[in-house]
Amino acid sequence: MQADEQEIRDLVATWMAATREGDTATVLGLMTDDAVFLTPGRAPMTKTDFAKAAEGQARGKAPKFDGHSNILEVQVMGDWAFMRSRLSVTATPPDGSPAKRLDGHTLTVLRKDEGRWKLARDANLLMPVS
């Protein structure tokens, strides 16, 4: 495995662990300042939007998240890369209502930023699991 691919895989592992722990600062540090997230049925979400949503989690007013990412493909082209994965996420609301499970494929574009790989664009096709 190439060093760049391993760094990208490590980024995903760090992202997943930080998300479980509610460590917003670490997650935000793994994305470029111009990061954009695309999800079905919603407007694109920027890094600023992501940070605001994560504030609710830190205050206990948003769901806690846990999940698993199965990386299916990583392709590196200079300072850009893309990754295709299967992502499963469980969101547990703070009010004790039943957890929601989401599962689906993602396509992520990464960019070298100050010598480190960071998430620049992410499109996910997560759908509720019944």
CNS distance restraints for C-alpha pairs under 8 A (distance, minus, plus):
assign (resid   1 and name CA) (resid   5 and name CA) 6.56 0.50 0.50
assign (resid   1 and name CA) (resid   6 and name CA) 6.65 0.50 0.50
assign (resid   2 and name CA) (resid   6 and name CA) 6.36 0.50 0.50
assign (resid   3 and name CA) (resid   7 and name CA) 6.17 0.50 0.50
assign (resid   4 and name CA) (resid   8 and name CA) 6.27 0.50 0.50
assign (resid   4 and name CA) (resid  76 and name CA) 7.28 0.50 0.50
assign (resid   4 and name CA) (resid 117 and name CA) 7.99 0.50 0.50
assign (resid   5 and name CA) (resid   9 and name CA) 6.22 0.50 0.50
assign (resid   5 and name CA) (resid  74 and name CA) 6.48 0.50 0.50
assign (resid   5 and name CA) (resid  75 and name CA) 7.68 0.50 0.50
assign (resid   5 and name CA) (resid  76 and name CA) 7.25 0.50 0.50
assign (resid   6 and name CA) (resid  10 and name CA) 6.06 0.50 0.50
assign (resid   7 and name CA) (resid  11 and name CA) 6.13 0.50 0.50
assign (resid   7 and name CA) (resid 117 and name CA) 7.10 0.50 0.50
assign (resid   8 and name CA) (resid  12 and name CA) 6.45 0.50 0.50
assign (resid   8 and name CA) (resid 117 and name CA) 6.44 0.50 0.50
assign (resid   9 and name CA) (resid  13 and name CA) 6.38 0.50 0.50
assign (resid   9 and name CA) (resid  71 and name CA) 7.76 0.50 0.50
assign (resid  10 and name CA) (resid  14 and name CA) 6.09 0.50 0.50
assign (resid  11 and name CA) (resid  15 and name CA) 6.03 0.50 0.50
assign (resid  11 and name CA) (resid  30 and name CA) 7.07 0.50 0.50
assign (resid  11 and name CA) (resid 117 and name CA) 7.62 0.50 0.50
assign (resid  11 and name CA) (resid 118 and name CA) 7.68 0.50 0.50
assign (resid  12 and name CA) (resid  16 and name CA) 6.14 0.50 0.50
assign (resid  12 and name CA) (resid  69 and name CA) 7.58 0.50 0.50
assign (resid  13 and name CA) (resid  17 and name CA) 6.21 0.50 0.50
assign (resid  14 and name CA) (resid  18 and name CA) 5.97 0.50 0.50
assign (resid  15 and name CA) (resid  19 and name CA) 6.00 0.50 0.50
assign (resid  15 and name CA) (resid  26 and name CA) 7.51 0.50 0.50
assign (resid  15 and name CA) (resid  27 and name CA) 5.62 0.50 0.50
assign (resid  15 and name CA) (resid  30 and name CA) 7.28 0.50 0.50
assign (resid  16 and name CA) (resid  20 and name CA) 6.30 0.50 0.50
assign (resid  16 and name CA) (resid  66 and name CA) 7.48 0.50 0.50
assign (resid  16 and name CA) (resid  67 and name CA) 6.80 0.50 0.50
assign (resid  16 and name CA) (resid  68 and name CA) 7.16 0.50 0.50
assign (resid  16 and name CA) (resid  69 and name CA) 7.79 0.50 0.50
assign (resid  17 and name CA) (resid  21 and name CA) 6.34 0.50 0.50
assign (resid  18 and name CA) (resid  22 and name CA) 5.99 0.50 0.50
assign (resid  18 and name CA) (resid  23 and name CA) 4.83 0.50 0.50
assign (resid  18 and name CA) (resid  24 and name CA) 7.08 0.50 0.50
assign (resid  18 and name CA) (resid  26 and name CA) 6.37 0.50 0.50
assign (resid  18 and name CA) (resid  27 and name CA) 6.29 0.50 0.50
assign (resid  19 and name CA) (resid  23 and name CA) 6.04 0.50 0.50
assign (resid  19 and name CA) (resid  24 and name CA) 7.09 0.50 0.50
assign (resid  19 and name CA) (resid  27 and name CA) 6.96 0.50 0.50
assign (resid  19 and name CA) (resid  65 and name CA) 6.40 0.50 0.50
assign (resid  19 and name CA) (resid  66 and name CA) 6.95 0.50 0.50
assign (resid  20 and name CA) (resid  64 and name CA) 7.17 0.50 0.50
assign (resid  20 and name CA) (resid  65 and name CA) 5.63 0.50 0.50
assign (resid  20 and name CA) (resid  66 and name CA) 5.09 0.50 0.50
assign (resid  20 and name CA) (resid  67 and name CA) 7.69 0.50 0.50
assign (resid  22 and name CA) (resid  57 and name CA) 6.97 0.50 0.50
assign (resid  22 and name CA) (resid  58 and name CA) 6.40 0.50 0.50
assign (resid  22 and name CA) (resid  64 and name CA) 7.37 0.50 0.50
assign (resid  22 and name CA) (resid  65 and name CA) 7.97 0.50 0.50
assign (resid  23 and name CA) (resid  27 and name CA) 6.64 0.50 0.50
assign (resid  24 and name CA) (resid  28 and name CA) 6.06 0.50 0.50
assign (resid  24 and name CA) (resid  51 and name CA) 7.43 0.50 0.50
assign (resid  24 and name CA) (resid  54 and name CA) 6.35 0.50 0.50
assign (resid  24 and name CA) (resid  55 and name CA) 7.86 0.50 0.50
assign (resid  24 and name CA) (resid  58 and name CA) 7.75 0.50 0.50
assign (resid  25 and name CA) (resid  29 and name CA) 6.17 0.50 0.50
assign (resid  26 and name CA) (resid  30 and name CA) 6.57 0.50 0.50
assign (resid  27 and name CA) (resid  31 and name CA) 7.18 0.50 0.50
assign (resid  28 and name CA) (resid  47 and name CA) 7.43 0.50 0.50
assign (resid  28 and name CA) (resid  51 and name CA) 7.20 0.50 0.50
assign (resid  30 and name CA) (resid 117 and name CA) 7.75 0.50 0.50
assign (resid  30 and name CA) (resid 118 and name CA) 5.08 0.50 0.50
assign (resid  30 and name CA) (resid 119 and name CA) 6.29 0.50 0.50
assign (resid  31 and name CA) (resid  35 and name CA) 6.14 0.50 0.50
assign (resid  31 and name CA) (resid  47 and name CA) 7.63 0.50 0.50
assign (resid  31 and name CA) (resid 118 and name CA) 4.71 0.50 0.50
assign (resid  31 and name CA) (resid 119 and name CA) 4.42 0.50 0.50
assign (resid  31 and name CA) (resid 120 and name CA) 6.02 0.50 0.50
assign (resid  32 and name CA) (resid  47 and name CA) 7.89 0.50 0.50
assign (resid  32 and name CA) (resid 111 and name CA) 7.78 0.50 0.50
assign (resid  32 and name CA) (resid 113 and name CA) 7.08 0.50 0.50
assign (resid  32 and name CA) (resid 118 and name CA) 5.79 0.50 0.50
assign (resid  32 and name CA) (resid 119 and name CA) 6.04 0.50 0.50
assign (resid  32 and name CA) (resid 120 and name CA) 5.35 0.50 0.50
assign (resid  33 and name CA) (resid  47 and name CA) 6.41 0.50 0.50
assign (resid  34 and name CA) (resid  46 and name CA) 6.98 0.50 0.50
assign (resid  34 and name CA) (resid  47 and name CA) 6.65 0.50 0.50
assign (resid  34 and name CA) (resid 120 and name CA) 6.68 0.50 0.50
assign (resid  35 and name CA) (resid  46 and name CA) 5.78 0.50 0.50
assign (resid  35 and name CA) (resid  47 and name CA) 5.43 0.50 0.50
assign (resid  35 and name CA) (resid 119 and name CA) 6.69 0.50 0.50
assign (resid  35 and name CA) (resid 120 and name CA) 4.38 0.50 0.50
assign (resid  35 and name CA) (resid 121 and name CA) 5.45 0.50 0.50
assign (resid  35 and name CA) (resid 122 and name CA) 7.98 0.50 0.50
assign (resid  36 and name CA) (resid  44 and name CA) 6.39 0.50 0.50
assign (resid  36 and name CA) (resid  45 and name CA) 5.57 0.50 0.50
assign (resid  36 and name CA) (resid  46 and name CA) 4.66 0.50 0.50
assign (resid  36 and name CA) (resid  47 and name CA) 6.55 0.50 0.50
assign (resid  36 and name CA) (resid 120 and name CA) 6.51 0.50 0.50
assign (resid  36 and name CA) (resid 121 and name CA) 4.92 0.50 0.50
assign (resid  36 and name CA) (resid 122 and name CA) 6.43 0.50 0.50
assign (resid  37 and name CA) (resid  44 and name CA) 5.65 0.50 0.50
assign (resid  37 and name CA) (resid  45 and name CA) 4.99 0.50 0.50
assign (resid  37 and name CA) (resid  46 and name CA) 6.40 0.50 0.50
assign (resid  37 and name CA) (resid 121 and name CA) 5.85 0.50 0.50
assign (resid  37 and name CA) (resid 122 and name CA) 4.77 0.50 0.50
assign (resid  37 and name CA) (resid 123 and name CA) 5.87 0.50 0.50
assign (resid  37 and name CA) (resid 124 and name CA) 7.93 0.50 0.50
assign (resid  38 and name CA) (resid  42 and name CA) 7.46 0.50 0.50
assign (resid  38 and name CA) (resid  43 and name CA) 7.24 0.50 0.50
assign (resid  38 and name CA) (resid  44 and name CA) 5.03 0.50 0.50
assign (resid  38 and name CA) (resid  45 and name CA) 6.61 0.50 0.50
assign (resid  38 and name CA) (resid 121 and name CA) 7.89 0.50 0.50
assign (resid  38 and name CA) (resid 122 and name CA) 6.06 0.50 0.50
assign (resid  38 and name CA) (resid 123 and name CA) 4.51 0.50 0.50
assign (resid  38 and name CA) (resid 124 and name CA) 6.36 0.50 0.50
assign (resid  39 and name CA) (resid  43 and name CA) 7.59 0.50 0.50
assign (resid  39 and name CA) (resid  44 and name CA) 7.15 0.50 0.50
assign (resid  39 and name CA) (resid 123 and name CA) 6.04 0.50 0.50
assign (resid  39 and name CA) (resid 124 and name CA) 5.44 0.50 0.50
assign (resid  39 and name CA) (resid 125 and name CA) 6.44 0.50 0.50
assign (resid  39 and name CA) (resid 126 and name CA) 7.66 0.50 0.50
assign (resid  40 and name CA) (resid 124 and name CA) 7.52 0.50 0.50
assign (resid  40 and name CA) (resid 125 and name CA) 6.42 0.50 0.50
assign (resid  40 and name CA) (resid 126 and name CA) 7.82 0.50 0.50
assign (resid  45 and name CA) (resid  49 and name CA) 5.67 0.50 0.50
assign (resid  45 and name CA) (resid  50 and name CA) 6.60 0.50 0.50
assign (resid  46 and name CA) (resid  50 and name CA) 6.17 0.50 0.50
assign (resid  47 and name CA) (resid  51 and name CA) 6.14 0.50 0.50
assign (resid  48 and name CA) (resid  52 and name CA) 6.33 0.50 0.50
assign (resid  49 and name CA) (resid  53 and name CA) 6.29 0.50 0.50
assign (resid  50 and name CA) (resid  54 and name CA) 6.12 0.50 0.50
assign (resid  51 and name CA) (resid  55 and name CA) 6.28 0.50 0.50
assign (resid  52 and name CA) (resid  56 and name CA) 7.09 0.50 0.50
assign (resid  53 and name CA) (resid  57 and name CA) 7.08 0.50 0.50
assign (resid  53 and name CA) (resid  62 and name CA) 7.86 0.50 0.50
assign (resid  54 and name CA) (resid  58 and name CA) 6.39 0.50 0.50
assign (resid  54 and name CA) (resid  62 and name CA) 7.78 0.50 0.50
assign (resid  55 and name CA) (resid  59 and name CA) 6.33 0.50 0.50
assign (resid  56 and name CA) (resid  60 and name CA) 6.23 0.50 0.50
assign (resid  56 and name CA) (resid  61 and name CA) 4.91 0.50 0.50
assign (resid  56 and name CA) (resid  62 and name CA) 5.04 0.50 0.50
assign (resid  57 and name CA) (resid  61 and name CA) 5.57 0.50 0.50
assign (resid  57 and name CA) (resid  62 and name CA) 4.30 0.50 0.50
assign (resid  57 and name CA) (resid  63 and name CA) 6.17 0.50 0.50
assign (resid  57 and name CA) (resid  64 and name CA) 6.65 0.50 0.50
assign (resid  58 and name CA) (resid  62 and name CA) 7.78 0.50 0.50
assign (resid  60 and name CA) (resid  94 and name CA) 6.40 0.50 0.50
assign (resid  61 and name CA) (resid  94 and name CA) 6.32 0.50 0.50
assign (resid  62 and name CA) (resid  93 and name CA) 6.42 0.50 0.50
assign (resid  62 and name CA) (resid  94 and name CA) 6.31 0.50 0.50
assign (resid  63 and name CA) (resid  91 and name CA) 5.49 0.50 0.50
assign (resid  63 and name CA) (resid  92 and name CA) 4.97 0.50 0.50
assign (resid  63 and name CA) (resid  93 and name CA) 4.14 0.50 0.50
assign (resid  63 and name CA) (resid  94 and name CA) 5.60 0.50 0.50
assign (resid  64 and name CA) (resid  91 and name CA) 5.60 0.50 0.50
assign (resid  64 and name CA) (resid  92 and name CA) 5.16 0.50 0.50
assign (resid  64 and name CA) (resid  93 and name CA) 6.53 0.50 0.50
assign (resid  64 and name CA) (resid  94 and name CA) 7.28 0.50 0.50
assign (resid  65 and name CA) (resid  89 and name CA) 6.76 0.50 0.50
assign (resid  65 and name CA) (resid  90 and name CA) 5.68 0.50 0.50
assign (resid  65 and name CA) (resid  91 and name CA) 4.70 0.50 0.50
assign (resid  65 and name CA) (resid  92 and name CA) 6.47 0.50 0.50
assign (resid  66 and name CA) (resid  89 and name CA) 5.69 0.50 0.50
assign (resid  66 and name CA) (resid  90 and name CA) 5.26 0.50 0.50
assign (resid  66 and name CA) (resid  91 and name CA) 6.72 0.50 0.50
assign (resid  67 and name CA) (resid  87 and name CA) 7.22 0.50 0.50
assign (resid  67 and name CA) (resid  88 and name CA) 5.30 0.50 0.50
assign (resid  67 and name CA) (resid  89 and name CA) 4.11 0.50 0.50
assign (resid  67 and name CA) (resid  90 and name CA) 5.93 0.50 0.50
assign (resid  68 and name CA) (resid  87 and name CA) 5.87 0.50 0.50
assign (resid  68 and name CA) (resid  88 and name CA) 5.31 0.50 0.50
assign (resid  68 and name CA) (resid  89 and name CA) 6.62 0.50 0.50
assign (resid  69 and name CA) (resid  85 and name CA) 6.52 0.50 0.50
assign (resid  69 and name CA) (resid  86 and name CA) 5.83 0.50 0.50
assign (resid  69 and name CA) (resid  87 and name CA) 4.55 0.50 0.50
assign (resid  69 and name CA) (resid  88 and name CA) 6.52 0.50 0.50
assign (resid  70 and name CA) (resid  85 and name CA) 5.48 0.50 0.50
assign (resid  70 and name CA) (resid  86 and name CA) 5.13 0.50 0.50
assign (resid  70 and name CA) (resid  87 and name CA) 6.35 0.50 0.50
assign (resid  71 and name CA) (resid  83 and name CA) 7.18 0.50 0.50
assign (resid  71 and name CA) (resid  84 and name CA) 6.23 0.50 0.50
assign (resid  71 and name CA) (resid  85 and name CA) 4.28 0.50 0.50
assign (resid  71 and name CA) (resid  86 and name CA) 6.50 0.50 0.50
assign (resid  72 and name CA) (resid  83 and name CA) 7.54 0.50 0.50
assign (resid  72 and name CA) (resid  84 and name CA) 5.56 0.50 0.50
assign (resid  72 and name CA) (resid  85 and name CA) 4.95 0.50 0.50
assign (resid  72 and name CA) (resid  86 and name CA) 7.16 0.50 0.50
assign (resid  73 and name CA) (resid  83 and name CA) 5.51 0.50 0.50
assign (resid  73 and name CA) (resid  84 and name CA) 5.11 0.50 0.50
assign (resid  73 and name CA) (resid  85 and name CA) 6.81 0.50 0.50
assign (resid  74 and name CA) (resid  81 and name CA) 7.15 0.50 0.50
assign (resid  74 and name CA) (resid  82 and name CA) 5.87 0.50 0.50
assign (resid  74 and name CA) (resid  83 and name CA) 4.48 0.50 0.50
assign (resid  74 and name CA) (resid  84 and name CA) 6.63 0.50 0.50
assign (resid  75 and name CA) (resid  81 and name CA) 5.49 0.50 0.50
assign (resid  75 and name CA) (resid  82 and name CA) 5.47 0.50 0.50
assign (resid  75 and name CA) (resid  83 and name CA) 6.50 0.50 0.50
assign (resid  76 and name CA) (resid  80 and name CA) 6.13 0.50 0.50
assign (resid  76 and name CA) (resid  81 and name CA) 4.22 0.50 0.50
assign (resid  76 and name CA) (resid  82 and name CA) 6.67 0.50 0.50
assign (resid  77 and name CA) (resid  81 and name CA) 5.66 0.50 0.50
assign (resid  79 and name CA) (resid 111 and name CA) 5.64 0.50 0.50
assign (resid  79 and name CA) (resid 112 and name CA) 5.05 0.50 0.50
assign (resid  80 and name CA) (resid 109 and name CA) 7.27 0.50 0.50
assign (resid  80 and name CA) (resid 110 and name CA) 5.73 0.50 0.50
assign (resid  80 and name CA) (resid 111 and name CA) 4.59 0.50 0.50
assign (resid  80 and name CA) (resid 112 and name CA) 6.50 0.50 0.50
assign (resid  81 and name CA) (resid 109 and name CA) 5.81 0.50 0.50
assign (resid  81 and name CA) (resid 110 and name CA) 5.05 0.50 0.50
assign (resid  81 and name CA) (resid 111 and name CA) 6.37 0.50 0.50
assign (resid  82 and name CA) (resid 107 and name CA) 7.06 0.50 0.50
assign (resid  82 and name CA) (resid 108 and name CA) 5.46 0.50 0.50
assign (resid  82 and name CA) (resid 109 and name CA) 4.41 0.50 0.50
assign (resid  82 and name CA) (resid 110 and name CA) 5.87 0.50 0.50
assign (resid  83 and name CA) (resid 106 and name CA) 7.98 0.50 0.50
assign (resid  83 and name CA) (resid 107 and name CA) 5.80 0.50 0.50
assign (resid  83 and name CA) (resid 108 and name CA) 5.09 0.50 0.50
assign (resid  83 and name CA) (resid 109 and name CA) 6.52 0.50 0.50
assign (resid  83 and name CA) (resid 110 and name CA) 7.84 0.50 0.50
assign (resid  84 and name CA) (resid 105 and name CA) 7.26 0.50 0.50
assign (resid  84 and name CA) (resid 106 and name CA) 5.71 0.50 0.50
assign (resid  84 and name CA) (resid 107 and name CA) 4.71 0.50 0.50
assign (resid  84 and name CA) (resid 108 and name CA) 6.43 0.50 0.50
assign (resid  85 and name CA) (resid 105 and name CA) 5.65 0.50 0.50
assign (resid  85 and name CA) (resid 106 and name CA) 5.28 0.50 0.50
assign (resid  85 and name CA) (resid 107 and name CA) 6.69 0.50 0.50
assign (resid  86 and name CA) (resid 103 and name CA) 7.42 0.50 0.50
assign (resid  86 and name CA) (resid 104 and name CA) 5.61 0.50 0.50
assign (resid  86 and name CA) (resid 105 and name CA) 4.42 0.50 0.50
assign (resid  86 and name CA) (resid 106 and name CA) 6.19 0.50 0.50
assign (resid  87 and name CA) (resid 103 and name CA) 5.67 0.50 0.50
assign (resid  87 and name CA) (resid 104 and name CA) 5.54 0.50 0.50
assign (resid  87 and name CA) (resid 105 and name CA) 6.00 0.50 0.50
assign (resid  87 and name CA) (resid 106 and name CA) 6.88 0.50 0.50
assign (resid  87 and name CA) (resid 126 and name CA) 7.43 0.50 0.50
assign (resid  88 and name CA) (resid 101 and name CA) 7.29 0.50 0.50
assign (resid  88 and name CA) (resid 102 and name CA) 5.71 0.50 0.50
assign (resid  88 and name CA) (resid 103 and name CA) 4.32 0.50 0.50
assign (resid  88 and name CA) (resid 104 and name CA) 6.65 0.50 0.50
assign (resid  88 and name CA) (resid 126 and name CA) 7.84 0.50 0.50
assign (resid  89 and name CA) (resid 101 and name CA) 5.73 0.50 0.50
assign (resid  89 and name CA) (resid 102 and name CA) 5.13 0.50 0.50
assign (resid  89 and name CA) (resid 103 and name CA) 6.31 0.50 0.50
assign (resid  90 and name CA) (resid  99 and name CA) 6.46 0.50 0.50
assign (resid  90 and name CA) (resid 100 and name CA) 5.60 0.50 0.50
assign (resid  90 and name CA) (resid 101 and name CA) 4.44 0.50 0.50
assign (resid  90 and name CA) (resid 102 and name CA) 6.32 0.50 0.50
assign (resid  91 and name CA) (resid  99 and name CA) 5.47 0.50 0.50
assign (resid  91 and name CA) (resid 100 and name CA) 5.16 0.50 0.50
assign (resid  91 and name CA) (resid 101 and name CA) 6.40 0.50 0.50
assign (resid  92 and name CA) (resid  96 and name CA) 7.53 0.50 0.50
assign (resid  92 and name CA) (resid  97 and name CA) 7.58 0.50 0.50
assign (resid  92 and name CA) (resid  98 and name CA) 6.84 0.50 0.50
assign (resid  92 and name CA) (resid  99 and name CA) 4.28 0.50 0.50
assign (resid  92 and name CA) (resid 100 and name CA) 6.47 0.50 0.50
assign (resid  93 and name CA) (resid  97 and name CA) 6.03 0.50 0.50
assign (resid  93 and name CA) (resid  98 and name CA) 7.21 0.50 0.50
assign (resid  93 and name CA) (resid  99 and name CA) 6.36 0.50 0.50
assign (resid 100 and name CA) (resid 128 and name CA) 7.13 0.50 0.50
assign (resid 100 and name CA) (resid 129 and name CA) 7.68 0.50 0.50
assign (resid 101 and name CA) (resid 128 and name CA) 5.76 0.50 0.50
assign (resid 101 and name CA) (resid 129 and name CA) 5.36 0.50 0.50
assign (resid 101 and name CA) (resid 130 and name CA) 7.67 0.50 0.50
assign (resid 102 and name CA) (resid 126 and name CA) 5.58 0.50 0.50
assign (resid 102 and name CA) (resid 127 and name CA) 5.17 0.50 0.50
assign (resid 102 and name CA) (resid 128 and name CA) 4.42 0.50 0.50
assign (resid 102 and name CA) (resid 129 and name CA) 5.42 0.50 0.50
assign (resid 103 and name CA) (resid 125 and name CA) 7.89 0.50 0.50
assign (resid 103 and name CA) (resid 126 and name CA) 4.83 0.50 0.50
assign (resid 103 and name CA) (resid 127 and name CA) 5.52 0.50 0.50
assign (resid 103 and name CA) (resid 128 and name CA) 6.53 0.50 0.50
assign (resid 103 and name CA) (resid 129 and name CA) 6.47 0.50 0.50
assign (resid 104 and name CA) (resid 124 and name CA) 7.14 0.50 0.50
assign (resid 104 and name CA) (resid 125 and name CA) 5.28 0.50 0.50
assign (resid 104 and name CA) (resid 126 and name CA) 4.16 0.50 0.50
assign (resid 104 and name CA) (resid 127 and name CA) 6.15 0.50 0.50
assign (resid 105 and name CA) (resid 124 and name CA) 5.99 0.50 0.50
assign (resid 105 and name CA) (resid 125 and name CA) 5.38 0.50 0.50
assign (resid 105 and name CA) (resid 126 and name CA) 6.46 0.50 0.50
assign (resid 106 and name CA) (resid 122 and name CA) 7.09 0.50 0.50
assign (resid 106 and name CA) (resid 123 and name CA) 5.64 0.50 0.50
assign (resid 106 and name CA) (resid 124 and name CA) 4.19 0.50 0.50
assign (resid 106 and name CA) (resid 125 and name CA) 6.05 0.50 0.50
assign (resid 106 and name CA) (resid 126 and name CA) 7.73 0.50 0.50
assign (resid 107 and name CA) (resid 122 and name CA) 5.94 0.50 0.50
assign (resid 107 and name CA) (resid 123 and name CA) 5.29 0.50 0.50
assign (resid 107 and name CA) (resid 124 and name CA) 6.38 0.50 0.50
assign (resid 108 and name CA) (resid 119 and name CA) 7.06 0.50 0.50
assign (resid 108 and name CA) (resid 120 and name CA) 7.64 0.50 0.50
assign (resid 108 and name CA) (resid 121 and name CA) 5.71 0.50 0.50
assign (resid 108 and name CA) (resid 122 and name CA) 4.35 0.50 0.50
assign (resid 108 and name CA) (resid 123 and name CA) 6.26 0.50 0.50
assign (resid 109 and name CA) (resid 119 and name CA) 6.26 0.50 0.50
assign (resid 109 and name CA) (resid 120 and name CA) 5.64 0.50 0.50
assign (resid 109 and name CA) (resid 121 and name CA) 4.95 0.50 0.50
assign (resid 109 and name CA) (resid 122 and name CA) 6.25 0.50 0.50
assign (resid 110 and name CA) (resid 117 and name CA) 6.30 0.50 0.50
assign (resid 110 and name CA) (resid 118 and name CA) 5.43 0.50 0.50
assign (resid 110 and name CA) (resid 119 and name CA) 4.50 0.50 0.50
assign (resid 110 and name CA) (resid 120 and name CA) 5.07 0.50 0.50
assign (resid 110 and name CA) (resid 121 and name CA) 6.82 0.50 0.50
assign (resid 111 and name CA) (resid 117 and name CA) 5.55 0.50 0.50
assign (resid 111 and name CA) (resid 118 and name CA) 5.54 0.50 0.50
assign (resid 111 and name CA) (resid 119 and name CA) 6.53 0.50 0.50
assign (resid 111 and name CA) (resid 120 and name CA) 6.11 0.50 0.50
assign (resid 112 and name CA) (resid 116 and name CA) 5.13 0.50 0.50
assign (resid 112 and name CA) (resid 117 and name CA) 4.43 0.50 0.50
assign (resid 112 and name CA) (resid 118 and name CA) 6.20 0.50 0.50
assign (resid 113 and name CA) (resid 117 and name CA) 6.19 0.50 0.50
assign (resid 113 and name CA) (resid 118 and name CA) 6.50 0.50 0.50
